[in-house]
Amino acid sequence: MAFSDEIKQKALDLGFDACGICRATESGEEERYMQWLQDHWQGGMGYMERNIDKRLDPRLLVEGARSIISVALNYYPPVKLPGKVPQFAYYAYGKDYHEVVREKLRCLFEWIRERVPDVTGRYFSDSAPVLERFWAARAGLGFIGKNTLLIIPGKGSYFFLGELIIDIELDYDEPVTENCGDCTRCLRSCPTNAIEEPYRLNATRCISYQTIENKGEIAPEIVPNLRNNVYGCDICQKVCPWNRDAMSHNIPEFMPSDAFLKLDLEQIMEMDEDRWNHIFRQSAVKRAKLSGLKRNASAISKSRRK
């Protein structure tokens, strides 16, 4: 078995659901990315405006980089929140994914290092200026859908992504040929029209941005359209035909706690720091902070009264 195939098999053995490899090179995405910034669709995410050179060329992140190993880890939950309670994005049901994905990538890197002792590399999972979906598509994991998410044919889009950038030459995978075709369900289903055109997302109108990244008040025009989403939003994924056959994960770290599954709007609005830490101490939800989650719950409560 070729070493590249051994790497991909090891990734699967570590629990990843997909793995592909592409050459580390300049992305060619500068015009598209700069237009997105010029449209101010990044909102208050100032970090998207920094390290643009590294974001566009991963070789600046790892000296001598030659290969990008892209991985995907399923987070589609086997148990879901009841429809009447405040909804959290599926990815936030369990333990913070950054830690889980990075630990698996660390194990993969150590495995490679045992076989190539002088290899140099770095691994990331939503933790560095990397065009994750772009490189995952280039590595043949899937294609970028009209909702701007990576879609893995036959598996869907409920996946965390990660990258291991190393300085050795490997065999590279071909991009997939599948695509969204004529489907526009995600565009038509988004309650805030955040997907202003295929493959282009105005983050300032996205419920996920407004309930997580936005540190101020939720935009007034967004509040009536929150649709019970207190942290993040999965609407454009739930309506996607590619997710019809999504398989549930079996990762213990991503399983929701009983306390999480029993949360209602009143509990969130009255939550104190002790309760917050008990439920969300190891969760990605901590990014919004308790004040942000309460703000979101209050906005939902106001929208219900209108």
Secondary structure, DSSP 8 states (H G I E B T S, - for coil): --HHHHHHHHHHHTT-SEEEEEE----S-HHHHHHHHHTTTTTT-GGGGSSHHHHH-GGGTSTT--EEEEEEEE---SS---TTS-EE-GGGSSS-HHHHHHHHHHHHHHHHHHHSTT--EEEESSSSS--HHHHHHHTTS-EE-TTSSEEBTTTBS-EEEEEEEESS------------TT--HHHHH-TT--EEETTEE-GGG-HHIIIII--S---TTTGGG-TTEEE---HHHHT-GGGTT------GGG---HHHHT--HHHHHT--HHHHHHHHTTSGGGGTHHHHHHHHHHHHHHHHH-
